[in-house]
Amino acid sequence: MGRVVKDSGEQKAAAGAIGIIPARWGATRFPGKLLARLGGRTVLEHVYRRAAAARQLDSLRVATDDERIRREVENFGGRVIMTSSAPRTGTERAAEACRGLEAEIVVNIQGDEPFLRPAMIDRLVRELARNPELPAVTLVKKRAGGEWLNDPNQVKAVLDREGFALYFSRSPIPAAGEEPPREAFRHIGLYGYRRRFLARLVGLEPGPLELQERLEQLRILEYGYRIKVIQTDYETIGIDTPADLERARAYLRKFTAETQRTQRSAKKT
């Protein structure tokens, strides 16, 4: 299972793309959430298995400083890199983990996104490969307005006309005028970085916006860099709270059926 699955029929967009899943035990809102059980597997194993099916990754690692997580990854056949306890964010942990590894592109994969699709990772890698001037890319999903806009665990994004990020917030953006927005972008926490930029980024001190919002991607914008944003049609459920885990358990049956249909369709073509 540690081997990254690839389809030899698809040409790689770039040589040297590595996926890193930063994993820590002490999540503020839900400690130990990555090892919570979801349909017979841990949340982290779901993420690993989905990411391992990405065709554009050359390799995949979980990065952690926790022995409980290390043991879990090794038990399901994944590959793990032990980091120090110094990283303050997932981005910093990913940067530490990929030191000494050969990779032009680094994909930072959230360990609490068990319903990510491999194609989401592939799109990030292809975008960076096609546009060597881009330092970073990420994903959003356009959703109808609703109560989710008021949920601070659902990060919102606003984009410019060229598809670059203007801002990310836990608050509703854009703000409601006379009527609440009919649509808005929900940020999905997958990031693709050019490796040299990632090394530069983690050397910068967090700015006031990052600290206020508790969103590490704002460091990129605060220092004047740009983030290309790709819209995806896929919906995901991030596990931030125990309530999210219950929603994920209810969604799992639907997600599994969808995945099986996709796989059968792919075999016929």
C-alpha positions as CSV (number, residue, x, y, z in Angstrom):
1,M,0.0,0.0,0.0
2,G,3.0,2.3,0.5
3,R,3.6,2.3,-3.3
4,V,2.0,5.1,-5.1
5,V,-0.5,3.8,-7.7
6,K,-0.1,5.2,-11.2
7,D,-1.8,4.7,-14.6
8,S,0.9,4.0,-17.2
9,G,-1.5,5.3,-19.9
10,E,-1.4,8.9,-18.7
11,Q,1.6,11.0,-19.4
12,K,3.1,12.7,-16.3
13,A,2.8,16.4,-16.3
14,A,6.0,17.0,-14.3
15,A,8.9,15.0,-12.9
16,G,9.5,15.2,-9.2
17,A,6.1,15.7,-7.5
18,I,5.7,14.6,-4.0
19,G,2.7,14.5,-1.7
20,I,3.1,15.3,2.0
21,I,0.3,14.7,4.5
22,P,1.2,16.6,7.6
23,A,-0.3,14.8,10.6
24,R,-0.3,15.9,14.2
25,W,-2.2,14.5,17.2
26,G,-3.1,17.7,19.1
27,A,-5.7,19.4,16.9
28,T,-7.3,22.1,18.9
29,R,-11.0,21.3,18.2
30,F,-10.7,17.5,17.9
31,P,-7.5,15.9,19.3
32,G,-6.6,12.6,17.7
33,K,-9.1,13.1,14.9
34,L,-6.9,11.6,12.2
35,L,-7.1,8.2,14.0
36,A,-10.8,8.4,14.5
37,R,-12.6,5.5,12.8
38,L,-14.6,6.0,9.6
39,G,-16.1,3.0,8.0
40,G,-13.6,0.5,9.3
41,R,-10.5,2.7,8.6
42,T,-9.0,5.7,10.3
43,V,-9.6,9.1,8.7
44,L,-5.8,9.2,7.9
45,E,-5.9,5.9,6.1
46,H,-8.8,7.1,3.9
47,V,-6.7,10.2,3.0
48,Y,-3.6,8.2,2.3
49,R,-5.3,5.7,0.1
50,R,-7.1,8.4,-2.0
51,A,-3.9,10.4,-2.4
52,A,-1.8,7.3,-3.3
53,A,-4.1,6.9,-6.4
54,A,-3.1,10.3,-7.8
55,R,-1.4,9.8,-11.1
56,Q,0.8,12.8,-11.0
57,L,2.6,12.0,-7.7
58,D,5.9,10.3,-7.7
59,S,5.8,9.5,-4.1
60,L,3.7,10.1,-0.9
61,R,4.6,10.4,2.7
62,V,2.9,11.2,6.0
63,A,4.9,13.7,8.1
64,T,4.4,13.5,11.8
65,D,6.1,13.8,15.2
66,D,3.7,11.5,16.9
67,E,4.5,7.8,17.5
68,R,0.8,6.9,17.5
69,I,0.4,8.3,14.0
70,R,3.6,6.6,12.9
71,R,2.4,3.2,14.0
72,E,-0.9,3.7,12.3
73,V,0.6,4.6,9.0
74,E,3.0,1.7,9.1
75,N,0.2,-0.7,10.1
76,F,-1.8,0.2,6.9
77,G,1.3,0.0,4.7
78,G,2.0,3.7,4.2
79,R,5.3,5.6,4.3
80,V,6.1,8.0,7.1
81,I,8.7,10.7,7.8
82,M,9.3,11.6,11.4
83,T,9.7,15.4,11.9
84,S,10.7,17.5,14.8
85,S,8.1,19.1,17.1
86,A,9.1,22.5,16.0
87,P,6.6,23.1,13.0
88,R,3.7,25.4,14.0
89,T,1.7,24.6,10.9
90,G,1.1,21.9,8.4
91,T,3.0,23.9,5.8
92,E,6.0,24.1,8.0
93,R,5.9,20.3,8.7
94,A,5.6,19.6,5.0
95,A,8.6,21.8,4.3
96,E,10.7,20.0,6.9
97,A,9.6,16.6,5.7
98,C,10.6,17.2,2.0
99,R,14.1,18.3,2.8
100,G,16.5,15.8,1.3
101,L,13.8,14.4,-1.1
102,E,13.9,15.0,-4.8
103,A,10.9,17.0,-5.8
104,E,10.2,20.1,-7.9
105,I,6.6,20.2,-6.8
106,V,5.2,19.6,-3.3
107,V,1.5,18.9,-2.6
108,N,0.4,19.6,0.9
109,I,-2.5,17.3,1.6
110,Q,-4.8,17.8,4.5
111,G,-5.0,14.7,6.7
112,D,-8.6,15.4,7.7
113,E,-10.1,15.3,4.1
114,P,-11.1,11.7,3.7
115,F,-13.2,12.3,0.7
116,L,-10.6,14.0,-1.5
117,R,-10.3,12.7,-5.1
118,P,-7.0,11.8,-6.7
119,A,-8.0,14.0,-9.6
120,M,-7.9,17.1,-7.3
121,I,-4.2,16.4,-6.5
122,D,-3.5,15.8,-10.2
123,R,-5.0,19.2,-11.2
124,L,-2.7,21.0,-8.8
125,V,0.4,19.3,-10.1
126,R,-0.6,19.9,-13.7
127,E,-1.3,23.6,-13.1
128,L,2.2,24.1,-11.6
129,A,3.8,22.1,-14.4
130,R,2.1,24.2,-17.1
131,N,2.9,27.5,-15.4
132,P,6.4,27.7,-14.0
133,E,5.9,31.3,-12.8
134,L,3.2,30.2,-10.3
135,P,4.5,29.8,-6.7
136,A,1.4,28.2,-5.2
137,V,-2.0,26.8,-6.2
138,T,-5.1,25.6,-4.3
139,L,-8.7,24.6,-4.7
140,V,-12.2,26.0,-4.1
141,K,-15.7,24.7,-4.6
142,K,-18.5,27.0,-5.5
143,R,-21.5,26.5,-3.3
144,A,-24.9,28.0,-2.9
145,G,-25.1,30.5,-0.1
146,G,-26.5,29.2,3.2
147,E,-25.7,28.6,6.9
148,W,-22.3,27.2,6.0
149,L,-21.1,30.8,5.4
150,N,-21.4,31.5,9.1
151,D,-19.5,28.4,10.1
152,P,-15.9,29.5,11.1
153,N,-14.7,25.9,10.3
154,Q,-15.7,26.4,6.7
155,V,-13.1,28.7,5.1
156,K,-14.4,31.1,2.4
157,A,-12.4,32.6,-0.5
158,V,-12.8,35.5,-2.8
159,L,-11.0,35.6,-6.2
160,D,-10.0,38.2,-8.7
161,R,-11.0,38.1,-12.4
162,E,-8.0,36.0,-13.3
163,G,-8.6,33.3,-10.7
164,F,-6.1,34.4,-8.1
165,A,-6.9,34.6,-4.4
166,L,-7.8,38.0,-3.0
167,Y,-8.5,36.8,0.5
168,F,-9.5,33.8,2.7
169,S,-11.6,34.1,5.8
170,R,-13.5,32.2,8.5
171,S,-16.1,35.0,8.3
172,P,-18.7,35.2,5.5
173,I,-17.1,36.8,2.4
174,P,-18.2,38.6,0.5
175,A,-20.3,40.2,3.2
176,A,-24.0,40.3,2.8
177,G,-25.4,43.5,1.3
178,E,-29.1,44.0,1.1
179,E,-29.3,40.2,0.4
180,P,-27.0,37.4,1.3
181,P,-24.8,36.1,-1.5
182,R,-26.4,33.4,-3.7
183,E,-23.1,31.7,-4.2
184,A,-19.7,31.7,-2.5
185,F,-16.4,29.8,-2.7
186,R,-15.5,27.3,0.0
187,H,-11.8,26.7,0.3
188,I,-10.5,23.1,0.1
189,G,-7.3,22.7,2.0
190,L,-5.0,21.2,-0.7
191,Y,-2.0,23.2,-1.8
192,G,0.6,22.7,-4.5
193,Y,3.9,24.6,-4.0
194,R,7.0,25.0,-6.0
195,R,9.6,23.6,-3.7
196,R,11.9,26.6,-3.7
197,F,8.9,28.8,-2.9
198,L,7.8,26.6,0.0
199,A,11.3,26.8,1.5
200,R,11.2,30.6,1.3
201,L,7.6,30.7,2.7
202,V,8.3,28.9,5.9
203,G,11.2,31.3,6.6
204,L,8.8,34.2,6.8
205,E,7.2,35.2,10.1
206,P,3.4,34.9,10.4
207,G,1.6,38.2,9.7
208,P,-1.3,39.8,11.6
209,L,-3.9,38.5,9.2
210,E,-2.7,34.9,9.4
211,L,-2.7,35.2,13.2
212,Q,-6.1,36.8,13.4
213,E,-7.8,34.3,11.0
214,R,-5.7,31.3,12.0
215,L,-5.2,30.6,8.3
216,E,-1.6,29.9,7.2
217,Q,-2.3,30.5,3.5
218,L,-2.7,34.2,4.3
219,R,1.1,34.4,4.9
220,I,1.5,34.1,1.1
221,L,-0.8,37.0,0.4
222,E,0.5,39.2,3.2
223,Y,4.0,39.0,1.7
224,G,2.8,39.9,-1.8
225,Y,2.8,36.5,-3.5
226,R,-0.1,35.1,-5.5
227,I,-2.1,31.9,-5.1
228,K,-3.7,30.5,-8.2
229,V,-7.1,29.1,-7.4
230,I,-8.7,26.2,-9.3
231,Q,-12.4,25.5,-9.1
232,T,-13.4,21.9,-8.5
233,D,-16.8,20.2,-8.9
234,Y,-16.0,17.8,-6.1
235,E,-17.5,18.2,-2.7
236,T,-15.6,17.2,0.4
237,I,-16.1,17.0,4.1
238,G,-13.2,18.1,6.3
239,I,-13.1,16.6,9.8
240,D,-12.7,19.5,12.2
241,T,-15.1,18.5,14.9
242,P,-16.8,15.4,16.3
243,A,-20.0,16.6,14.5
244,D,-18.1,16.6,11.2
245,L,-17.1,13.0,11.8
246,E,-20.7,12.0,12.2
247,R,-21.6,13.8,9.0
248,A,-18.8,12.0,7.3
249,R,-20.0,8.6,8.5
250,A,-23.4,9.3,7.0
251,Y,-21.8,10.5,3.7
252,L,-19.4,7.5,3.4
253,R,-22.0,5.1,1.9
254,K,-22.9,7.6,-0.8
255,F,-19.2,8.4,-1.5
256,T,-18.3,4.7,-1.7
257,A,-21.0,4.0,-4.2
258,E,-19.9,7.0,-6.4
259,T,-16.3,5.8,-6.3
260,Q,-17.3,2.3,-7.4
261,R,-19.3,3.7,-10.3
262,T,-16.4,5.8,-11.4
263,Q,-14.0,2.8,-11.3
264,R,-16.4,0.6,-13.3
265,S,-16.8,3.3,-15.9
266,A,-13.0,3.8,-16.2
267,K,-12.6,0.0,-16.8
268,K,-15.0,0.1,-19.7
269,T,-13.1,2.9,-21.5
